[in-house]
Amino acid sequence: MRAGLTRRVTVASTGLVVLIAGAFVVLLLALDSIRESGALARHSRTELSAANRLEKLVVDLETGQRGFVITHDEGFLAPWHEARRRIPAAGEQLLNIADDPGQHRRAARIVRSVASYISDYSLPLVAAARRRDPAAESVRVTVRGKRLVDALRARFNRYVNSERDLLTARQADADSQAHAATVAASIGLAGSVALIALFAWYLVRAIVLPVRRAAGMA
């Protein structure tokens, strides 16, 4: 009888330990997923910031060259020169942090398009304006420039919208993992309390009450 009682106590104790350990394991896994999702969300915000930075440099480039073409004032080329200097590093940064394969392809197309815009349109336009070439102010050149800038902005918009979709999905995943962690912890806690209460009740019936009866008989 004593051996049977010991076996039952051992089984109950083991079950309690397994339940509590399992609840903590599930909770730790969920918390790890939350940290990973949070890191991915922060990375998405970094990508958005890098894309916005590169787009702003393109706008500065376009604004500076347009002002110079209209006025022939070299002062308008200050932001143009600064943008040209900073664009390669900004493009490289965007390529380096775009971890999603689709986003990396979009970033590569943006970087190539910006480089083509500078070499094929912006530099020749500024050079022609410096020569006072009337073609620099022609409608055809102006329309071409607007079309190229609109195409670049469309590429930036696609990249930003795609990254925002990824950010939304990652935040939703983080929220889901947080909910799963809360549910797992609640179930584990409730189950542990219930099993502890059941174990205590079993010990009272199996050990305490018989000991009291034996003491009373003695």
ABEGO torsion letter per residue (X at the ends): XAAAAAAAAAAAAAAAAAAAAAAAAAAAAAAAAAAAAAAAAAAAAAAAAAAAAAAAAAAAAAAAAAAAAAAGBAAAAAAAAAAAAAAAAAAAAAAAABABAAAAAAAAAAAAAAAAAAAAAAAAAAAAAAAGBAAAABAAAAAAAAAAAAAAAAAAAAAAAAAAAAAAAAAAAAAAAAAAAAAAAAAAAAAAAAAAAAAAAAAAAAAAAAAAAAAAAX
